C-alpha cells in the first residue's frame, strides 16, 4: 500500500509538493512508517509568502473582534478533537497519551488568551502633551510572519505563535519539524474548517532549504523559532541580518536544587517526573539534581528507586509512564553522552542504555538513567543531553547551588525544593534563569505569561505567549496631532 504523502497548505487549499525528496514519518515506539513528508523547495515557500502577502491588507482591515471569532471556533474544534490530536502526538513524537493530551490543552490555553486580542492590542494616549496637542500610541500588525517549530511539542509550540499572530492581524506561515509533521497537518485540517480567508495561514513542510527561504524572504517580517541553541543562534543571526524581528528559543541544562528540609516523597516524585517525563525531551526538563548538605543522604536512594521503577513503553499502552526518544539517531547520541559521563568519572547508579521493550523491539527506547558524582569540570555537567538522564551533584550550601546554576551558559529554568521562604526568596532573587520553580519541577509559564529564557537559552527581546507575543507581532505607531480651532 502506498504511504500517505503529506501536502502543504497554501492559499487556503492543500497543495501537493513538487519536492524531489520525501522523508518517512516513523512511530518512534514501533518503527511503523505512518506517512511521508516532502522536503519543500524554496519556490513553495515563496508561493506561501506570496499568498500571505496578498491576504494581509484585507486581514489587517478586519476588526480584531471579528478576527478572534476564528479563534473561538478553533478552540471549539481543538476541544472536540483533543483525543485524536493527542493520539497523533503519541504516535509521531513518542509521548504517553496523558503527556500528549496535556500538551494539547496547553496549546488550547494560548488560543484562549489570544481571544483577548481586542484588549491586548489596545494602545494608550495623552491629551495636551503640549497646549492643544494630543499624542496617541497605536499597534499595527507587521504583515507576513513565520514560525519554525521543533519535534518535542508538535501540538503546543505552533500554538504559542499562530493564535497571537493572526489575532494581531498578521498572516502566518508554519514550518514544523519534519520529524513530526502529522500533528500540524491535523491542526491545519481544523483551521481549514474555521474558514479563514485564503492565505492568512499556511503550512510548508521541509528542512533547511525551507527554513533558509523563510529567513531570506524580503516579505517575511518576523521569525519565531524553538530548537537547539546552535540552530537558534543560526536562525537569529540570519533573520536579523535580513532585517527581521526574531525570537529564538534555544537549549537548556536545568537544575533542581534539593534542600534538606524538602518533603522527600513529594520532591522525589516531582523531580523524576521533570527529568523523565516526555523522555527528557523538553527544554524545561530537570537534567541536574543538586543536593545541598544533608539532602544527599535523604534523596539519593529515593531518586534511584523512582528511576529504576519507571515503566517504559509505547505511550498508548496501559500503565506506561515514559515513551521512547524520537529517533535511532537520538538514542545513539544520548547513549554516547551517558558513556562520555562515565568516562569522566560519573557512576551510572541507574543505567538505561541498551533497552529493548518486548513486543516493541523496533522502538527507540532508553530507560531512565541516573549519573552520580558528575565531574565539576567535565562536559556532562554542562551539556544538554535532551534525553531521560539525570545527573546528581552534591554541594554544601544554597550559595554553592546558586553559583553552580549561574555558571551555566544556559538560563532556561531552575527549581528549588524547600520549606524555607527565606531560601526560596534568596534563590528566586539570585538565580540567572528566566523560568523559576519553587517546589515545582517544570516551571512552564501559563499562556498569559511569557515563556522566558536567558543567556544561551534565548535569542531576542520578546518571548512567546501573553503580552510579549502581542508586542512581538505588532509595530508601535505614535501619532502627535494638533487641530486649528
Residue pairs with C-beta under 8 A, 6 or more apart in sequence:
3 24
3 33
3 35
3 36
4 34
4 35
4 36
5 16
5 17
5 22
5 35
5 36
5 37
5 38
6 25
6 35
6 36
6 37
6 38
6 181
6 182
6 185
6 205
7 14
7 15
7 16
7 17
7 38
7 185
8 14
8 15
8 16
8 17
8 38
8 40
8 44
8 48
8 202
8 203
8 204
8 205
9 15
9 188
9 191
9 192
9 201
9 202
9 203
10 44
10 47
10 48
10 51
10 202
10 203
10 204
11 47
11 48
11 51
11 198
11 199
11 202
12 51
12 192
12 196
12 197
12 198
12 199
12 200
13 198
15 44
15 47
17 38
17 40
17 44
17 205
18 41
18 43
18 44
19 38
19 39
19 40
19 41
19 44
19 206
20 39
20 41
21 38
21 39
22 36
22 37
22 38
22 39
23 36
23 37
23 39
23 178
24 33
24 35
24 36
25 33
25 34
25 35
25 36
25 37
25 92
25 179
25 180
25 181
25 182
26 32
26 33
26 34
26 327
27 34
27 91
27 92
27 94
28 92
28 93
28 94
28 323
28 324
28 325
28 326
28 327
28 363
28 364
29 91
29 94
29 313
29 314
29 315
29 323
29 324
29 360
29 363
29 364
29 365
30 314
30 360
30 362
30 363
31 362
31 363
34 91
34 92
34 182
35 181
35 182
35 185
37 178
37 181
37 205
38 205
38 206
39 178
39 205
39 206
39 207
39 209
39 210
40 204
40 205
40 206
40 209
40 210
41 206
41 209
41 210
42 209
42 210
42 212
42 213
44 204
44 206
44 210
45 173
45 175
45 204
45 206
45 210
45 213
45 214
45 217
46 213
46 217
48 173
48 202
48 204
49 144
49 173
49 214
49 217
49 219
49 220
50 219
51 198
51 199
51 202
52 144
52 171
52 172
52 173
52 199
52 200
52 202
52 219
53 143
53 144
53 171
53 199
53 219
54 199
55 171
55 197
55 198
55 199
55 200
56 141
56 143
56 144
56 170
56 171
56 199
58 197
59 67
59 166
59 169
59 170
59 171
59 197
59 200
60 140
60 141
60 169
62 169
62 197
64 117
64 118
64 121
64 167
64 168
64 169
65 118
67 117
67 166
67 167
67 169
68 114
68 115
68 116
68 117
68 118
68 167
70 166
70 194
70 195
70 196
71 111
71 114
71 115
71 163
71 166
71 167
72 115
73 193
73 194
74 111
74 163
74 190
74 191
74 194
75 108
75 111
75 112
75 115
77 190
77 193
77 194
78 85
78 104
78 107
78 108
78 111
78 190
79 108
81 186
81 190
82 101
82 104
82 105
82 108
83 101
84 186
85 100
85 104
85 155
85 183
85 186
85 187
86 97
86 100
86 101
86 103
86 104
86 155
87 97
87 100
87 316
88 100
88 182
88 183
88 186
89 95
89 100
89 103
89 104
89 154
89 155
89 180
89 183
90 96
90 97
90 99
90 100
90 315
90 316
90 323
91 182
91 316
92 154
92 179
92 180
92 181
92 182
92 183
93 100
93 151
93 152
93 154
93 180
93 183
93 326
94 279
94 281
94 315
94 323
94 324
94 325
94 326
94 364
95 103
95 278
95 279
95 315
95 323
96 315
96 320
96 321
96 322
96 323
97 315
97 316
99 277
99 278
99 315
99 323
100 155
100 315
103 153
103 155
103 156
104 155
104 156
106 156
106 159
106 444
106 447
107 155
107 156
107 157
107 158
107 159
107 160
108 159
109 446
109 447
110 156
110 159
110 160
110 163
110 164
110 447
110 465
111 159
111 163
112 447
113 163
113 164
113 447
113 448
113 465
113 466
114 120
114 163
114 164
114 167
114 469
115 163
115 167
117 164
117 167
117 168
117 470
120 167
120 467
120 470
121 139
121 167
121 168
121 470
121 474
122 139
123 136
123 137
123 138
123 139
123 476
124 136
124 137
125 134
125 135
125 136
125 137
126 134
126 135
127 134
128 134
129 135
129 480
132 482
132 483
132 485
133 480
133 481
133 482
134 480
134 481
134 482
135 478
135 479
135 480
135 481
136 478
136 479
136 480
136 481
137 476
137 477
137 478
137 479
138 476
138 477
138 479
139 168
139 470
139 474
139 475
139 476
139 477
140 169
140 474
140 475
140 477
141 168
141 169
141 170
141 473
141 474
141 475
142 170
142 221
142 222
142 245
142 473
142 474
142 475
143 170
143 171
143 219
143 221
144 170
144 171
144 172
144 173
144 219
144 220
144 221
145 161
145 165
145 170
145 171
145 172
145 173
145 220
145 221
145 222
145 223
145 224
145 473
146 172
146 173
146 174
146 175
146 214
146 220
146 222
146 223
146 224
147 157
147 158
147 160
147 161
147 162
147 165
147 172
147 173
147 174
147 175
147 223
147 224
147 225
148 175
148 211
148 214
148 223
148 224
148 225
148 226
148 227
148 235
149 157
149 158
149 161
149 174
149 175
149 176
149 177
149 184
149 225
149 226
150 157
150 177
150 226
150 227
151 177
151 179
151 180
151 281
151 326
152 278
152 281
152 282
152 283
152 326
153 226
153 282
154 176
154 177
154 180
154 181
154 182
154 183
154 184
155 183
155 187
157 226
158 174
158 176
158 184
158 187
159 187
160 224
160 226
160 451
160 464
160 465
160 469
161 172
161 174
161 224
161 464
161 469
162 172
162 174
162 201
164 465
164 469
164 470
164 472
164 473
165 172
165 469
165 473
166 172
166 196
166 200
166 201
168 470
168 473
168 474
169 474
170 221
170 222
170 473
171 199
171 200
171 201
171 202
172 200
172 201
172 202
173 201
173 202
173 203
173 204
173 214
173 220
174 184
174 188
174 201
174 202
174 203
174 204
175 204
175 205
175 206
175 210
175 211
175 214
176 183
176 184
176 203
176 205
178 205
178 206
178 207
179 326
179 327
180 326
181 205
184 203
185 203
188 201
188 203
191 201
204 210
211 235
212 238
214 220
214 223
215 223
215 235
215 238
215 239
215 242
215 244
216 238
216 242
218 242
220 244
221 244
221 245
222 244
222 245
222 246
222 247
222 472
222 473
223 235
223 239
223 244
223 245
223 246
223 247
223 248
224 246
224 247
224 248
224 464
224 472
225 231
225 232
225 235
225 236
225 246
225 247
225 248
225 249
226 232
226 248
226 249
226 283
227 235
227 249
227 250
228 250
228 251
228 384
228 386
229 250
229 251
229 384
229 410
229 456
229 457
231 250
232 248
232 249
232 250
232 251
232 458
232 459
233 248
233 250
233 459
235 246
235 248
236 246
236 248
236 459
236 460
239 245
239 246
239 248
240 246
245 472
246 459
246 460
247 458
247 459
247 460
247 461
247 462
247 463
247 464
247 472
248 458
248 459
248 460
249 283
249 451
249 453
249 457
249 458
249 463
249 464
250 410
250 412
250 453
250 456
250 457
250 458
250 459
251 283
251 384
251 386
251 410
251 412
251 456
251 457
252 283
252 284
252 285
252 287
252 384
252 410
252 412
252 413
252 453
252 457
253 287
253 288
253 381
253 382
253 383
253 384
253 408
253 410
254 274
254 284
254 285
254 286
254 287
254 288
254 410
254 412
254 413
254 414
254 415
254 433
255 286
255 287
255 288
255 289
255 290
255 401
255 404
255 405
255 408
255 414
255 415
256 271
256 274
256 275
256 286
256 288
256 289
256 290
256 414
256 415
256 416
256 417
256 437
256 441
257 290
257 292
257 398
257 401
257 405
257 414
257 415
257 416
257 417
257 427
258 267
258 271
258 289
258 290
258 291
258 292
258 295
258 298
258 299
258 417
259 292
259 293
259 295
259 398
259 416
259 417
259 418
259 419
259 420
259 423
260 292
260 293
260 294
260 295
260 298
261 418
261 419
261 420
262 295
262 417
262 418
262 419
262 439
263 417
263 419
264 298
264 299
264 302
265 302
266 439
267 299
267 417
267 439
268 299
268 302
268 303
268 306
269 306
270 417
270 439
270 440
270 441
271 286
271 289
271 303
271 390
271 417
271 441
272 303
272 306
272 307
272 310
272 368
272 390
273 441
273 442
274 284
274 285
274 286
274 415
274 441
274 442
275 285
275 286
275 287
275 289
275 368
275 388
275 389
275 390
276 307
276 310
276 321
276 322
276 368
276 388
276 390
277 285
277 322
277 442
278 285
278 323
279 322
279 323
279 324
279 325
279 366
279 387
279 388
280 287
280 325
280 385
280 386
280 387
280 388
280 389
281 325
281 326
281 330
281 386
281 387
282 442
283 412
283 413
283 453
283 457
284 412
284 413
284 435
284 442
284 443
284 444
285 386
285 442
286 390
286 413
286 415
286 441
286 442
287 384
287 385
287 389
287 390
287 391
288 374
288 381
288 390
288 391
288 392
288 393
289 299
289 303
289 390
289 391
289 392
289 393
290 393
290 394
290 395
290 401
290 404
290 405
291 298
291 299
291 300
291 392
291 393
291 394
291 395
292 395
292 396
292 397
292 398
292 400
292 401
293 396
293 397
296 394
300 349
300 372
300 392
303 370
303 390
303 392
304 349
304 350
304 370
307 350
307 352
307 367
307 368
307 369
307 370
307 390
308 350
308 368
310 321
310 322
310 367
310 368
311 319
311 320
311 321
311 322
312 320
312 321
312 322
312 323
312 355
312 357
312 365
312 367
312 368
313 319
313 320
313 323
313 357
313 360
313 365
314 320
314 323
314 324
314 357
314 360
314 363
315 323
322 368
322 388
324 331
324 363
324 364
324 365
324 366
325 331
325 334
325 364
325 365
325 366
325 387
325 388
326 364
327 364
328 364
330 364
330 386
330 387
331 364
331 365
331 366
333 387
334 366
334 385
334 386
334 387
334 388
334 389
335 353
335 354
335 366
337 380
337 383
337 385
337 387
337 389
338 348
338 351
338 352
338 353
338 369
338 371
338 385
338 389
339 353
340 379
340 380
341 371
341 374
341 378
341 380
341 391
342 348
342 371
344 374
344 375
344 378
344 379
344 380
345 373
345 374
345 375
345 378
346 371
346 372
346 373
346 374
346 375
346 378
346 380
346 391
347 371
347 372
347 373
348 369
348 370
348 371
348 372
349 370
349 371
349 372
349 392
350 367
350 368
350 369
350 370
351 367
351 369
352 366
352 367
352 368
352 369
352 388
352 389
353 366
353 369
355 365
355 366
355 367
356 365
357 363
357 365
366 387
366 388
367 388
368 388
368 389
368 390
369 387
369 388
369 389
369 390
370 389
370 390
370 391
370 392
371 380
371 389
371 390
371 391
371 392
372 391
372 392
373 392
373 393
373 394
374 380
374 381
374 391
374 392
374 393
375 381
376 393
380 391
381 391
381 393
382 408
382 409
384 410
393 404
395 401
395 404
398 423
398 426
398 427
401 427
402 426
402 427
402 430
402 431
405 414
405 431
405 432
405 433
406 430
406 431
406 432
408 455
409 455
409 456
410 455
410 456
410 457
411 432
411 433
411 434
411 453
411 454
411 455
411 456
411 457
411 458
412 433
412 434
412 435
412 453
412 454
412 457
412 458
413 433
413 434
413 435
413 436
413 437
413 442
413 443
414 427
414 431
414 433
414 435
414 436
414 437
415 436
415 437
415 438
415 439
415 440
415 441
415 443
416 423
416 424
416 427
416 428
416 436
416 437
416 438
416 439
417 439
418 424
418 438
418 439
424 438
427 436
427 438
428 436
428 438
432 454
432 455
433 454
433 457
434 452
434 453
434 454
434 457
434 458
434 463
435 443
435 444
435 445
435 451
435 452
435 453
436 443
437 443
444 451
445 451
445 452
445 465
445 466
447 465
447 466
448 465
448 466
449 465
449 466
450 462
450 463
450 464
450 465
450 466
450 467
450 468
450 469
451 463
451 464
451 465
452 458
452 463
453 463
462 468
462 469
462 471
462 472
463 469
463 472
464 472
